[in-house]
């Protein structure tokens, strides 16, 4: 894991889920954090349910937090395992 991946992982892991009050790490929502090229980060997450009503909000929260990490130039967030993952991914990564 690169230094940037580690910093991003720590930041997104600390995001609080508004429904449960638990962190994303505690809920094990983050599937992967990868630096695909210098400064370009891809994060994959899986909501707790395939019909999670706040999956788009979670994706947006992840994107906003990752953008604040020093060294990140571009962010791509992928929702996995959700009934509307394609739409969520399209809206999140416009």
N, C-alpha and C positions, 0 to 999 in steps of 0.2 A: 504494500500500500504506500502510495506517495505521501509526502508531507501534506500536500494540499488535500488529498483524499481524507487523510486523518482529521484535519481541521474541519472539513465539511461534515464528515461523519459525526464528529463531536457536536457540532452546531445543530444539525438536523435531529440528532438523537435527543437533544434537550428540548425540542419543541413540545409544548403541552397540548394534548388533545382536549379540546373544550368540552367534549361529552363525558370523558372519564376522569379528567384531571391527572392522567398519567402521561409520562413522556413517551415519545415515539420509540425510544430504546426499550422502555419497560413493556410496551405493547408489541415490540418486535415488528414494527411496520416497515422499517427500511430494509430492503432486500439487497441493494448494492449501491455503492458510490464509486464511480470510476472517472479518472481523468483521462479522457479519450485523446486529447491533444493538449498542449500547453495552455492552461487556463480554461479549458473547456471541460465542464463537469456534467456527468449524466448520473441522475439518481433514479432508482427504481424503488417503488414502495407498493405495498399491498394493504389495502384497508381491511378492517376486521371482518367485513361482510361483503359479498358480491353486490349487495344492494345498498351499501353504506350511503346515506343521504348527504353526507358532507365530504365525499371523496374529492370533489372539485376544490372545495375549500382547503382540504389537506394538501392537495397538489400545489395550490397557490401559495400556501404558507411555506411549504418546502422551497419553492422557487424564490420567494422573497428573502428567506433566511440565507439561502446559498449565495444569493447576489451580494450579501453583506460581507462575505468572507474574503479577506485580503488575498489577491492573486486570482480570484475567479473572474473570468472575462465573459464567459457564456455558460448558460445553464439550460439543461434539458431535463425535464421530469417526466417519468413514465409511471402511470398507474397500471398495476397488473391485477388480474383476478376480479375485476369489477364488471358488472353487466354492461356498463357504458364506458369502458376504458378507452375505446377509440375516440369517442367524443371528448372525454376528459383530457386525453393527451393532445388532441388537436387544439382545444381551447387554451390549455395551459402553455403550449409551446408556440403560439402565434408570434 
